[in-house]
Amino acid sequence: MAWEAHEEDTEQRFNNRYNLACVKARLGDLEPALTDLESSLRYAREHLPRIYPFAWRYARHRDPDLAKVRRDARFGPLMERVAPQG
């Protein structure tokens, strides 16, 4: 994530990570996509609590860019690891 070292906007940092996961998923690079998705959601949980639950639900159920990773057996456990508490 060296390219984001100069990005000060936390929401943009999340968007960059999440979008990178989406691009990799669309390309079929599932393992890196899953890694970047987890990183983005962990970042949102820590730094963006107001948007985190929405981002998690969108990734889990709706984002068409993540369709391939949702079919991967590793997706469910990943989403459980980063699931909203409560």
VENHU-V432626 format. One record per backbone hydrogen bond with DSSP energy under -1.0 kcal/mol. NH is the residue of the N-H (numbers start at 1). CO is the residue of the C=O. E is the energy in kcal/mol with one decimal. If there is no record, write none. Layout:
BEGIN
nh->NH co->CO e->E
nh->NH co->CO e->E
END
This chain:
BEGIN
nh->4 co->1 e->-1.7
nh->5 co->2 e->-1.5
nh->7 co->4 e->-1.6
nh->13 co->9 e->-2.2
nh->14 co->10 e->-2.1
nh->15 co->11 e->-2.6
nh->16 co->12 e->-2.8
nh->17 co->13 e->-2.1
nh->18 co->14 e->-3.0
nh->19 co->15 e->-2.9
nh->20 co->16 e->-1.9
nh->21 co->17 e->-1.9
nh->22 co->18 e->-2.1
nh->23 co->19 e->-2.4
nh->24 co->20 e->-2.3
nh->25 co->21 e->-2.4
nh->26 co->22 e->-2.5
nh->27 co->23 e->-1.8
nh->28 co->25 e->-1.2
nh->29 co->24 e->-2.4
nh->30 co->28 e->-1.7
nh->33 co->29 e->-2.0
nh->34 co->30 e->-2.8
nh->35 co->31 e->-2.1
nh->36 co->32 e->-2.6
nh->37 co->33 e->-2.5
nh->38 co->34 e->-2.5
nh->39 co->35 e->-2.2
nh->40 co->36 e->-2.6
nh->41 co->37 e->-2.4
nh->42 co->38 e->-2.5
nh->43 co->39 e->-2.3
nh->44 co->40 e->-2.4
nh->45 co->41 e->-2.5
nh->46 co->42 e->-2.0
nh->47 co->43 e->-2.9
nh->48 co->44 e->-2.6
nh->51 co->48 e->-1.0
nh->52 co->48 e->-2.1
nh->55 co->51 e->-2.5
nh->56 co->52 e->-2.8
nh->57 co->53 e->-2.2
nh->58 co->54 e->-2.5
nh->59 co->55 e->-2.6
nh->60 co->56 e->-2.7
nh->61 co->57 e->-2.4
nh->62 co->58 e->-1.9
nh->63 co->58 e->-2.9
nh->66 co->63 e->-1.4
nh->67 co->64 e->-1.4
nh->70 co->66 e->-2.2
nh->72 co->69 e->-1.1
nh->75 co->72 e->-1.7
nh->78 co->74 e->-1.8
nh->79 co->75 e->-2.7
nh->80 co->76 e->-2.0
nh->81 co->77 e->-2.1
nh->82 co->78 e->-1.6
nh->83 co->80 e->-1.0
END
